[in-house]
Amino acid sequence: MATMDDKALFVDTNVLVYANVIETPFHEQALAVVNAAHQAGRTIWISRQVIREYLVTMTRPQAFENLPKNTVIEQVDQFIERFQVADDTTAVTGQLVKLMGNFQIGGKQVHDANIVATMLAYGIPSLLTHNVKDFQRVGKMIRIEGIDSA
């Protein structure tokens, strides 16, 4: 299951939202970084969790006008076509439990820890996110690339 691709990149939900909604404050940065990763030939990963989070975010009230639900579903179909999709597996759960035992993680932080667990289980070395601070506690286990620093 683990990839040996040192350039592989996992994309966090917030980056997908920013890249796909023009009205968001980091739209241009997020879109540029994702496009640059694609053009550089990096393997781009998301997970089933990221897909669920994207659907939640894009269908609840926001500061920006929500896209029609059919459009959001079409976007998800495009993500599945364009990116590698990591499944939640026994290996992911094992990594999550290990992380929770080794770091101060609880509550909502479990969602971010599960992203890291997915990356570790699949051998994905780098995470692209806007929420760099949320991942700093595990920064020695993965490379963190912010959309404004990548």
N, C-alpha and C positions, 0 to 999 in steps of 0.2 A: 504494500500500500504506500509506503514512503517514497517520495520523489527524491531524485538525486540532483535536481535542478537548483543550483545555487542562486539563480536569478529569479526563482519563482516568487510570486507576490500574492499575498492574501489581501483582499480589499474589504474593509469594514463597511458596515451599512451606511454610516453617515457620508462616506465618500460617494457611494452610489446615489444617495438622495441629492447631495450637492451637484453631482455631475449631470443629473437628469432633470433638475428643476431650475429653470433660468432665474427665477426670482430669489433663489437662496443667495446669501452673501458670499459664499465661496464657490459659486458655480464655475466660473472661468478657471480657477486654480484646480479644482477637482477634475474637471473635464480634461484640462491640459495634462495633468499628471497621469491619468488613466490612459489617455491617448499616447503619451510618450512611452509608457511602459509597454503598451501594445506594439508600437512602432519599433521599440528596442528588442522585440522578440521575447519579452518576458512571458512566462506562463502565468496567467492571471487566474486566481482562485477565489471562489466564494464558497459558502456552505449553505446547507438547508436552513440553518438558523438565520443566516443573513437574509435569505429569501423571505422567511417569515417576518423578520424585523422590518424589511423593506415594505412588505404588504401592510403591516400594522401602521408604520409611519405614514405611508402614502394614502391611507384610507381614514385617518383620524383628522379632526380639525387641526389646522396649522396656521402659521402666520401668513403663509402663501396660499393661494387658491388651489384646492385639491384638483388633481387631474381626474378625468373620468375613470371609473373603475376598469373599464375595458382597456384603456390606455395603459394603466398600471399592470394589468395582466399581460398585455403585449410586451411591455418592458421586461417583465420577469421571464417571459419566453425567450427574449433576446439575450438576457443574461445567461440563461441555461445553454443557449446555442454558442455564445461568444466566450464564456469562461468555463474553466474546470469547476465542477461542483463536488465538494467534499460531503460525504454522508456522515451522519452521526453513527458511530460504530462502537463496538465494545472497546476498541483501542482508544477512541476519543474519551469515552467515559473513564477509562483507567487513567489516562493523562489528567483529566479534570480532578479526579479524586486525589491524585498525587500532588497536583498544584495546590489544592485546598489544604492538604496536610503540610505543605512546605511554606505557604505564604498566608498572610492575613487576608483572607478572602471570605466574603459573606454577602448575603442579600443580593442586590442587583449586580454586584461585582461578579457573580457567578456567570452571568452572560458573557462578560468580557473574558473571564477565565476559560470559558468553553471555546471561545475563538482561539485562544492560545493553545488549548488542549488539542483542538482540531489541527492547528498548524504543526504541533509537535508530532501528532500521530501520522500526519501525511508528509512530514519532512519539508514543510514550507518555511523557509528561513525569515521572510520579511513580511511585515504588516504595514499596509497603507491606511492611515486613519487621520482624522482631524482631532480626535481625542487622545493625543499623545500621553497626557498625564494619567489617563485611566489605565495605561499599560506599563507605566514606568516601573512598577514593583516587580515585573517579570522581564524587564529589559535585558537582563543577562541571558535569557533563554531564547529571545528572538531579536531581530533587528526591527526597529520601529522607524517608519518613514512618515513624517507629517506631510500633509498636502502643501504646506507652505515652506517646507524645507527640502523636499525631494527634487 
